[in-house]
Amino acid sequence: LTRNKVLDLGGIAPGTMPSKEAGWYGEGTAGNPYQISTVDDMKLLLERLADGENPRYRGLCYRMTDDIDCGGEALVEDGKQVEFCGVFDGNGHTLSDYLPSSVRWFSSFEHQYLALFHRVYRATFRDLTLRPANETAVLHNYNYVSPFIAFVDNANGVAPTLIENCHIEGNYDFKFCNWGGSVRFGGFVGNNNSDDLDFVNCSNDADITFSENDFIEIDEEYHWIEHGIYSF
């Protein structure tokens, strides 16, 4: 390079730079999906999928562009219910060391979900590896529990929910205290209510332990005494 010499590098044609909407690059289409590359991206996605006032994000397309290590964080806020009917392409990447939700206590006997995605229908998940945090505790009366999807709903034959080339790895422990209710637990899906759920080339290689009752003590304000990390 010559000092003080101006070089003409040419112009940047309009449309050659990726678009970015509120934290994501992309447009949410099949040809240009929203790009998910960080923990914050993943949290924003799940927050938007839980927004019943603005459900348009639920049917769009997303693609991971990097491995995401969540550092033991809970990805879904208390009380949020994530619904999805779009396409989530893991693109060969891994989502690791995450808690599906920060919700740990419910006092009702209504259906409650503890998972990364709570209710899905007509959805596609592909090329994704999940490694949840080592311990995912839950205290509940009646629950659909999974490190991935809590509940697959029936789409009335419109389109199947497809889980393709997805894998669950690691070692983790689910703890449950049964006070007269029940729990439905699964590696990929906690409860399937659909006639159109297809698995293609999937594997669950995780070492999962599942313990019930007498595992924990709570005080009068429902703080977890033994597992303070989950106190709220």
Sequence and secondary structure as in RCSB ss.txt:
>XXXX:A:sequence
LTRNKVLDLGGIAPGTMPSKEAGWYGEGTAGNPYQISTVDDMKLLLERLADGENPRYRGLCYRMTDDIDCGGEAL
VEDGKQVEFCGVFDGNGHTLSDYLPSSVRWFSSFEHQYLALFHRVYRATFRDLTLRPANETAVLHNYNYVSPFIA
FVDNANGVAPTLIENCHIEGNYDFKFCNWGGSVRFGGFVGNNNSDDLDFVNCSNDADITFSENDFIEIDEEYHWI
EHGIYSF
>XXXX:A:secstr
  TT         TT S  EETTEES SSSSS EEE SHHHHHHHHHHHT TT GGGGGSEEEE S EE TT B 
S TT   EE SEEEEEEEEEES BS S  B  S S EEESSEEEESS EEEEEEEE  SEEE B SEEEE SSEE
EE   TTS  EEEEEEEE SEEEEEE  SS EEEE SSEEEE  S EEEES EE  EEEEEESSS  B TT  BS
S GGG  
